[in-house]
Amino acid sequence: MLHLAIGDPWQLVREASGHFDHISLSTDLLRQADASQREGLAAGLSALARHGSLLQPNPPCSALPDDWLPQLRSRGWVPADTAGLAPGSMRFAPRWRDATPPAAVAREATVIGAGLAGSAVAYSLAERGWQVTVLDRAATPAAGASGLPVGLVVPHSSADDTLISRVIRAGIRSTLQRAAALLQPGQDWAATGVLEHCVDGKSKLPRSWQANAAHPPDWISASRPWASTATPLQLQQACLPADAVAVWHECAAWIKPWRLVQAQLEHPTIHFVGNTAVHSLQRPAADAPWQLLDDTGQMIRQTDLLVLTAGFESRQLLQSLQQPLPLNPLRGQIAWGWQQTSHLGLPAVPVNGKGSLACHVPWQQSAQAGSIWITGSTFSRSDNTPDVREQEFPEIWQKLQMLHPAAADQLQADFAQGRVQGWAGVRATLPDRLPAVGALARSRHGQPADLLQGLQLSCGMGARGLSLSVLAGELLAAQLHDEPWPLEKRLARLLAASRWLDKPV
Ligand SMILES: Cc1cc2nc3c(=O)[nH]c(=O)nc-3n(C[C@H](O)[C@H](O)[C@H](O)COP(=O)(O)OP(=O)(O)OC[C@H]3O[C@@H](n4cnc5c(N)ncnc54)[C@H](O)[C@@H]3O)c2cc1C
């Protein structure tokens, strides 16, 4: 695997985590820096290096400034004498740190829950050489919230571009890359972009992005922004009036979540086992494997690394360890239907805002094949029953009328005459609306922390599993492998599962 971090070195040492094997440093930038900036950089780079990491001047024929070398040496850097390296290269070899590589361990993990979160973690581990068993109480994968027929991956807009908005952008990068690698474009997903209709008439574009060009560019082209005020042509394609207030999200897509789950689980070192409900967890001693028990107390499986990705049910499984997590159920229902030739006013691109609408999605069910539209959804707090309720369809239609009046008019007869189908699921949310990812490293009730070692979480995806699950899997695996993390340190801290350990539930 190749992880690349490119940019201002001072920003990188502030924001990056994990360890890098190779650092290439601009000598021009170093020469412009003052002594205290160089001191800070020497400390920061040493924190990002592992035994054997290389530091090379860039361009390779240049040299690191002589007066900087003592600072590097005092932090454990020594001249690298390997043939073929640029002169002046340094290697990280501090005498005070153990140079022995960690002993090879059998990389075997068990994941509970075969939804977006579980399949994404399993895939990230499998790509790093793990044998992964994914258990689910249902017979087939994506039986929970990830069975949603079609969902949107779309940035979260906020006037002051909050940290949550930034986390979600990092997540969308990961998801769209995974979708491009594993899914069939046009069938399983489409990177259409999404139009956000600001139904209250106020643009959601961050203020600083509106005022000047200081918006973060997308990763496809530095000249294109993540989001911009929708143009008249984009409004027309979305079948919205020319005076509608709307934001165009370039890096956005529709995806069939269950297809992403299936595609991730197809990895050759992942083994899916259905019809296996885990009732409780235990670990008899700190160095013993985790034990997964069924409802009669019989052991289903033992494992050294256990990842809990059971959506809302993760709460009950953690309770069996006296480790409460404030997960809450948030039920939701969508409506969908076959697109008819009479449906002329349906938007060419997905529209979101208060609710969402995606049309022209290819679909096959039994002998019928065609395109569907899908809209929703409802939000019922403290409700964890995923049954489809006829009485929620009028509410879904009224939401659609606000979001997209032309489509609501087109589909009114379908809703009125019962030609609409439903799907419902239960999201699992945490009070700060971000997932819980990674180790539960500290203990809440004074038990030794290592009693929880080998237990990892990826749950609490809320209404954003498509945007967050791939990032969560990559973060969890990067932390286990001491690799560079896939997002900035302070954003990663917002996702840390351990943030809940000392909070009242
Ligand atoms: C109506 C609706 C619309 C949505 N729209 C979008 C959208 O447009 N974009 C978006 O990003 N997200 C959307 N979401 C949210 C998204 O669906 C979820 O965030 C995501 O599916 C959560 O994935 P998960 O893997 O955490 O949970 P789940 O998919 O629920 O997976 C949990 C799995 O664990 C299994 N399990 C539970 N308990 C046990 C046990 N004890 N033993 C063994 N297995 C167990 C379950 O069977 C299930 O398969 C929507 C959700 C709903 C309900």
The ligand as an SDF file (V2000), in Angstrom:
LIG
                    3D

 53 58  0  0  0  0  0  0  0  0999 V2000
  -34.4010    5.3460    5.5740 C   0  0  0  0  0  0  0  0  0  0  0  0
  -32.9120    5.4650    5.6030 C   0  0  0  0  0  0  0  0  0  0  0  0
  -32.2700    6.2430    4.6320 C   0  0  0  0  0  0  0  0  0  0  0  0
  -30.8810    6.3750    4.6680 C   0  0  0  0  0  0  0  0  0  0  0  0
  -30.2790    7.1170    3.6840 N   0  0  0  0  0  0  0  0  0  0  0  0
  -28.9220    7.2150    3.6850 C   0  0  0  0  0  0  0  0  0  0  0  0
  -28.2510    7.9350    2.6590 C   0  0  0  0  0  0  0  0  0  0  0  0
  -28.8440    8.4580    1.7030 O   0  0  0  0  0  0  0  0  0  0  0  0
  -26.8920    8.0440    2.7410 N   0  0  0  0  0  0  0  0  0  0  0  0
  -26.1720    7.4790    3.7660 C   0  0  0  0  0  0  0  0  0  0  0  0
  -24.9530    7.6170    3.8090 O   0  0  0  0  0  0  0  0  0  0  0  0
  -26.8000    6.7710    4.7310 N   0  0  0  0  0  0  0  0  0  0  0  0
  -28.1370    6.6440    4.7190 C   0  0  0  0  0  0  0  0  0  0  0  0
  -28.7590    5.9370    5.7120 N   0  0  0  0  0  0  0  0  0  0  0  0
  -27.9520    5.4340    6.8170 C   0  0  0  0  0  0  0  0  0  0  0  0
  -27.2260    4.1410    6.4880 C   0  0  0  0  0  0  0  0  0  0  0  0
  -28.1510    3.2230    5.9550 O   0  0  0  0  0  0  0  0  0  0  0  0
  -26.5800    3.6100    7.7730 C   0  0  0  0  0  0  0  0  0  0  0  0
  -25.7340    4.6120    8.3180 O   0  0  0  0  0  0  0  0  0  0  0  0
  -25.7200    2.3820    7.5240 C   0  0  0  0  0  0  0  0  0  0  0  0
  -26.3990    1.4310    6.7670 O   0  0  0  0  0  0  0  0  0  0  0  0
  -25.2890    1.7710    8.8610 C   0  0  0  0  0  0  0  0  0  0  0  0
  -24.4710    0.6680    8.5780 O   0  0  0  0  0  0  0  0  0  0  0  0
  -24.0050   -0.2960    9.7620 P   0  0  0  0  0  0  0  0  0  0  0  0
  -23.1620   -1.3350    9.1320 O   0  0  0  0  0  0  0  0  0  0  0  0
  -23.4510    0.4980   10.8830 O   0  0  0  0  0  0  0  0  0  0  0  0
  -25.3470   -0.9290   10.3380 O   0  0  0  0  0  0  0  0  0  0  0  0
  -26.3170   -2.0320    9.7100 P   0  0  0  0  0  0  0  0  0  0  0  0
  -26.3890   -1.9420    8.2430 O   0  0  0  0  0  0  0  0  0  0  0  0
  -27.6030   -1.9340   10.4630 O   0  0  0  0  0  0  0  0  0  0  0  0
  -25.5760   -3.3940   10.0310 O   0  0  0  0  0  0  0  0  0  0  0  0
  -25.5780   -4.0090   11.2920 C   0  0  0  0  0  0  0  0  0  0  0  0
  -25.5680   -5.5080   11.0480 C   0  0  0  0  0  0  0  0  0  0  0  0
  -25.3680   -6.1590   12.2970 O   0  0  0  0  0  0  0  0  0  0  0  0
  -26.1690   -7.3130   12.3320 C   0  0  0  0  0  0  0  0  0  0  0  0
  -26.3830   -7.6260   13.7490 N   0  0  0  0  0  0  0  0  0  0  0  0
  -27.0280   -6.8700   14.6680 C   0  0  0  0  0  0  0  0  0  0  0  0
  -26.9890   -7.4650   15.8700 N   0  0  0  0  0  0  0  0  0  0  0  0
  -26.2980   -8.6050   15.7030 C   0  0  0  0  0  0  0  0  0  0  0  0
  -25.9360   -9.6580   16.5890 C   0  0  0  0  0  0  0  0  0  0  0  0
  -26.2750   -9.6020   17.8860 N   0  0  0  0  0  0  0  0  0  0  0  0
  -25.2360  -10.7140   16.1120 N   0  0  0  0  0  0  0  0  0  0  0  0
  -24.8860  -10.7680   14.7810 C   0  0  0  0  0  0  0  0  0  0  0  0
  -25.2240   -9.7960   13.9020 N   0  0  0  0  0  0  0  0  0  0  0  0
  -25.9160   -8.7290   14.3600 C   0  0  0  0  0  0  0  0  0  0  0  0
  -27.4470   -6.9100   11.6000 C   0  0  0  0  0  0  0  0  0  0  0  0
  -28.1350   -8.0340   11.1100 O   0  0  0  0  0  0  0  0  0  0  0  0
  -26.8810   -6.0190   10.4980 C   0  0  0  0  0  0  0  0  0  0  0  0
  -26.6360   -6.7560    9.3150 O   0  0  0  0  0  0  0  0  0  0  0  0
  -30.1280    5.7540    5.6890 C   0  0  0  0  0  0  0  0  0  0  0  0
  -30.7760    4.9640    6.6320 C   0  0  0  0  0  0  0  0  0  0  0  0
  -32.1530    4.8080    6.6080 C   0  0  0  0  0  0  0  0  0  0  0  0
  -32.8160    3.9580    7.6300 C   0  0  0  0  0  0  0  0  0  0  0  0
  1  2  1  0
  2  3  1  0
  2 52  2  0
  3  4  2  0
  4  5  1  0
  4 50  1  0
  5  6  2  0
  6  7  1  0
  6 13  1  0
  7  8  2  0
  7  9  1  0
  9 10  1  0
 10 11  2  0
 10 12  1  0
 12 13  2  0
 13 14  1  0
 14 15  1  0
 14 50  1  0
 15 16  1  0
 16 17  1  0
 16 18  1  0
 18 19  1  0
 18 20  1  0
 20 21  1  0
 20 22  1  0
 22 23  1  0
 23 24  1  0
 24 25  2  0
 24 26  1  0
 24 27  1  0
 27 28  1  0
 28 29  2  0
 28 30  1  0
 28 31  1  0
 31 32  1  0
 32 33  1  0
 33 34  1  0
 33 48  1  0
 34 35  1  0
 35 36  1  0
 35 46  1  0
 36 37  1  0
 36 45  1  0
 37 38  2  0
 38 39  1  0
 39 40  1  0
 39 45  2  0
 40 41  1  0
 40 42  2  0
 42 43  1  0
 43 44  2  0
 44 45  1  0
 46 47  1  0
 46 48  1  0
 48 49  1  0
 50 51  2  0
 51 52  1  0
 52 53  1  0
M  END
$$$$
